[in-house]
Structure formats: structure tokens, C-alpha cells
């Protein structure tokens, strides 16, 4: 996005209003906002790591926009329904320009054509395998792009853009079916999404005393609060890769993400495994579901004493890992444990 936005502004084709707030919707760390006047920019980013990135860079950051702006920039996401909802939101917030920027692989050309059918496009530029274009805000022309007020997946509340927004993820179902009916007193759902695993666990196991839902997507976590109403649940907007538990953890359950954009990235799952090993007690257990082709067993063998596949089919595998090795070492040598900190 940096080349397109910067060149559009430097060429004079795209002219921002002289004053007023500039709203930037869902930028990622790959988006260079340096061409914008930072003091006027408000970044809307519900993803915790990305939110923290822009906040550390000095931008005002919020999880949702609630005020008008002079211009709004939509950084196009992959999900088409979410992209359309963002264009509608930008039109309702902006009193002037709406700017849309994205890569071809994220569907920018399709959105561009759809917008042109509804309103005049004031300008556009194609560069670096993507496109940026802008038009005058017209919320009424995009009313049918508004996000549904009550989107559901099999009776659970979801939202455009969250993982498995239209139906319960079959991998999560496979994990629930493989779990014992008694897990432990203190459980963590790492990467909880909109709360399916947590809701099922609390319904199945009355012996759970506390279940911590850890989720980086604020939108998904808001859905989880609606779906998981059991008072034993606690909600944490946090990056699973560096989250620290507020107390003892006996069991971790997870269906971790394995994509960065369109690229498969097993390192995300390995990071989740490392967090589980770090926060579990010395006798703790990790239950994890993953796509069959993902090579997570090696990472689990390095960090846990007992690793085995307990269920699966051609698509998924359910893995159980018990007794983190780092905890076992610290337990055997308490002096060493006091001198060092777990890797994060």
C-alpha cells in the first residue's frame, strides 16, 4: 500500500482535506502510513498485535470507529463481505472522501468494479499488484453492503471477517468430539475465536472452575462474550504468542490459525504450542486440532514429554501433549527456576 498511497498523494491526483480526522480502517504492519499527517489519523484495528504496532508508532488507535471524519481509507481485507461492510462503514463516517486500497489477490479489482457501478470514481492508480481508488462518500448507495446486525453460525453470533463466520469449523467439532468429559479445573482456550470451543467445554464439564478465552481479534472476542455467558468464563483481548496466564493452567485447548494472509504459516501454530508449554503446570495437558498436513508433532516433541495423536481423519488430527519439559526441568531444579524466566 505504501507505494500506491504515497504516489497518489505526491502526484496530486489524490488530495486530502485540509483539516479534520482521517480514519484508516484495518491497516496491517505492511501498510506504510507515513504519507499521512499522523496527528490527524485515527487507526481502526481490532487485531491486537496490529493495534499495538500502530500504537507504538505513535498513532491514535481504536478497535471500532465511533466519530465522523473528513476522509476514510479502507485497507482491503480478504473476506468480501467484510470488505463491503468496511466500504459502507467508511461512507457513514466520512463527510468527504472514501479511499480504498488493496492487492489484486484480496479482490480489489472486483470491489473497484462494484463501486463504479454505484458512484462516480474520482481517481484511481494501479501499482505493485494492486489498486487504490477514491470517491465521494455516499452511504445510501451502499446500504445493502452493511454488515448484518445478527449474523450467526449454527445459532452462535459471529461477524464478517472472523474465522468460520458462516458455520462451526469442522476441525473444532472434531476436537470437541475427541476430548474427555473431564479436563481440569483451570482451562485456557488459546485463540478462542467467537467462542465455540469454550461454550461447548463449559456445557460438557461442570468441574471446570475457570476458563480463560484468549483471542487477538476484538470483533471475534465480542462475539465470544455473547456466545459464552457462563460465569466461569474470563475474556482476554491478547496475542496468544505472548500472553501470560493470571493463574494456574491445567489444560490448554486450541485450534490455532495457520495462515498469514493467503500464505500457509505453520510458525503460528508452533508459537501457540510454545505458549501452551510455557503457561501449563508441570503435569498440564495440551489438546490441539490441526490440518493433517501441518508438521506440529516435531515442535510438540521438543516441548512436551508425552505426545500422541488421539483422533483424526484424512483432513484433521487431534493431538494430545502432556507434561511440558521446561516445567519438568524447573520442578527438578527449583534454584534454576528462580534464576530464569520462561522463554516468551
Residue pairs with C-beta under 8 A, 6 or more apart in sequence:
1 27
1 30
1 31
1 32
1 75
1 101
1 102
1 130
1 132
2 31
2 32
2 34
2 35
3 127
3 128
4 101
4 125
4 127
4 128
4 130
4 131
4 132
5 14
5 32
5 33
5 35
5 36
5 73
5 99
5 101
5 132
6 32
6 34
6 35
7 125
7 127
8 14
8 123
8 125
8 132
8 134
9 15
9 16
9 35
10 35
11 125
13 123
13 125
14 99
14 123
14 132
14 134
16 22
16 36
16 37
16 70
16 71
16 97
17 70
17 71
17 96
17 97
19 40
19 70
20 40
20 69
20 70
20 71
20 95
20 96
21 40
21 41
21 42
21 67
21 68
21 69
21 70
22 36
22 37
22 40
22 41
22 42
22 69
22 70
22 71
22 72
22 73
23 41
23 42
23 44
23 65
23 69
23 71
23 72
23 73
23 90
23 93
23 94
24 31
24 33
24 36
24 41
24 42
24 43
24 44
24 72
24 73
24 75
25 44
25 65
25 72
25 73
25 74
25 75
25 86
25 89
25 90
26 44
26 45
26 46
26 47
26 74
26 75
26 77
26 86
27 33
27 43
27 45
27 50
27 54
27 73
27 75
28 50
28 75
29 50
29 53
29 54
31 75
33 41
33 43
33 54
33 59
36 73
38 58
38 59
41 59
41 60
42 59
42 60
42 61
42 62
42 65
42 67
42 69
43 51
43 54
43 55
43 59
43 60
43 61
43 62
44 61
44 62
44 63
44 64
44 65
45 51
45 54
45 61
45 63
46 63
46 64
46 217
46 218
46 219
47 216
47 217
47 218
48 216
48 217
48 218
48 237
48 238
48 239
49 216
49 239
49 241
51 61
51 63
51 218
52 239
54 61
55 61
63 218
63 219
64 218
65 89
65 93
67 93
68 93
68 94
68 95
69 93
69 94
69 95
70 94
70 95
70 96
70 97
71 94
71 96
71 97
71 98
71 99
72 89
72 90
72 91
72 93
72 94
72 97
72 98
72 99
72 137
73 90
73 99
73 100
73 101
74 83
74 86
74 87
74 90
74 98
74 99
74 100
74 101
74 102
75 101
75 102
76 83
76 86
76 100
76 101
76 102
76 103
76 106
76 107
76 108
76 111
77 83
77 86
77 106
77 161
78 106
78 107
78 261
78 262
79 160
79 161
79 165
80 107
80 110
80 111
81 147
81 160
81 161
81 165
82 147
82 160
82 161
83 102
83 106
83 107
83 111
84 111
84 114
84 142
84 145
85 145
85 146
85 147
85 160
85 161
87 98
87 100
87 111
87 115
87 142
87 145
88 139
88 142
88 143
88 145
88 146
88 147
89 147
90 98
90 100
90 137
91 98
91 137
91 138
91 139
91 141
91 142
92 137
92 139
93 137
94 137
95 137
96 136
96 137
97 122
97 134
97 135
97 136
97 137
98 134
98 135
98 136
98 137
99 132
99 133
99 134
100 108
100 111
100 112
100 115
100 132
100 133
100 134
101 108
101 130
101 131
101 132
102 108
102 111
102 130
102 131
103 129
103 130
104 129
104 130
104 131
105 129
105 261
105 262
106 130
108 130
108 131
109 131
112 121
112 124
112 131
112 133
115 121
115 133
115 135
118 138
118 141
118 142
119 135
119 136
119 138
119 141
120 135
120 136
121 133
121 134
121 135
122 134
122 135
122 136
123 133
123 134
124 131
124 132
124 133
124 134
125 131
125 132
125 133
147 159
147 160
148 160
150 157
151 157
151 158
151 159
151 160
151 165
152 158
153 164
153 165
153 166
153 167
153 168
153 194
154 167
154 168
156 168
156 194
156 195
156 196
156 199
156 223
156 227
157 194
157 223
157 226
157 227
158 164
158 165
158 166
158 194
158 223
159 165
159 194
159 219
159 220
159 222
159 223
161 219
162 193
162 194
162 217
162 219
162 220
162 223
163 169
163 193
163 194
163 217
163 220
163 257
164 172
164 193
164 194
164 196
165 194
168 196
169 193
169 196
169 255
170 315
170 316
171 255
171 289
171 290
171 291
171 315
171 316
172 196
172 197
172 255
172 289
174 289
174 311
174 312
174 313
174 316
174 318
175 197
175 253
175 255
175 287
175 288
175 289
175 318
176 197
176 200
176 201
176 204
177 311
178 287
178 289
178 310
178 311
178 318
179 201
179 204
179 253
179 287
181 204
181 205
182 205
182 207
183 201
183 205
183 207
183 208
183 250
183 251
183 253
183 285
183 287
184 207
184 208
184 250
184 251
184 284
184 285
185 207
185 208
185 209
185 210
185 250
186 208
186 209
186 210
186 212
186 247
186 248
186 249
186 250
186 251
187 201
187 208
187 210
187 211
187 212
187 249
187 250
187 251
187 252
187 253
188 211
188 212
188 214
188 245
188 249
188 251
188 252
188 253
188 276
188 279
189 195
189 197
189 198
189 201
189 211
189 212
189 213
189 214
189 252
189 253
189 254
190 214
190 240
190 243
190 252
190 253
190 254
190 256
190 272
190 275
190 276
191 214
191 215
191 216
191 240
191 254
191 255
191 256
191 257
191 272
192 198
192 213
192 214
192 215
192 220
192 221
192 224
193 215
193 217
193 220
193 224
193 255
194 220
194 223
194 224
194 227
195 213
195 223
195 224
195 225
195 227
195 228
196 227
197 253
197 255
198 211
198 213
198 224
198 228
198 233
199 227
199 228
199 230
201 208
201 211
201 253
202 208
202 211
202 228
202 230
202 232
202 233
203 230
208 232
209 232
210 232
210 234
210 247
211 230
211 232
211 233
211 234
212 233
212 234
212 236
212 245
212 246
212 249
213 221
213 224
213 228
213 233
213 234
213 235
213 236
214 236
214 238
214 240
214 243
215 221
215 224
215 235
215 236
215 237
215 238
215 240
216 237
216 238
216 239
216 240
218 237
221 235
221 237
224 235
225 235
234 246
236 243
240 254
240 256
240 271
240 272
240 275
241 271
241 272
241 274
241 275
242 275
242 344
243 275
243 279
244 279
244 344
245 279
248 281
249 279
249 280
249 281
249 284
250 280
250 281
250 283
250 284
250 285
251 280
251 284
251 285
251 286
251 287
252 276
252 279
252 280
252 284
252 285
252 286
252 287
253 286
253 287
253 288
254 272
254 276
254 286
254 287
254 288
254 289
255 288
255 289
255 290
256 268
256 269
256 272
256 273
256 288
256 290
257 268
257 269
258 264
258 265
258 266
258 268
258 269
258 290
258 291
258 294
259 265
259 268
260 268
266 294
266 295
266 296
269 288
269 290
269 294
269 296
269 299
270 296
270 299
272 288
273 286
273 288
273 296
273 299
273 300
273 303
273 321
274 299
274 303
274 343
276 286
276 288
276 321
276 324
277 286
277 303
277 304
277 321
277 324
277 325
277 326
277 327
278 324
278 326
278 342
278 343
278 344
280 286
280 324
280 327
281 327
282 323
282 324
282 327
282 328
282 330
282 331
283 322
283 323
284 322
284 323
284 324
284 327
285 320
285 321
285 322
285 323
286 300
286 304
286 319
286 320
286 321
286 322
287 318
287 319
287 320
288 296
288 300
288 318
288 319
288 320
288 321
289 316
289 317
289 318
289 319
290 296
290 316
290 317
290 319
291 315
291 316
291 317
292 312
292 313
292 314
292 315
292 316
292 317
296 319
297 307
297 309
297 319
300 307
300 319
300 321
301 307
302 325
303 321
303 324
303 325
303 326
304 321
304 322
304 323
304 324
304 325
305 322
305 323
305 324
305 325
305 328
306 320
306 321
306 322
306 323
307 319
307 320
307 321
307 322
308 319
308 320
309 317
309 318
309 319
309 320
310 318
310 319
310 320
311 317
311 318
312 318
326 342
326 343
329 336
330 336
330 337
331 337
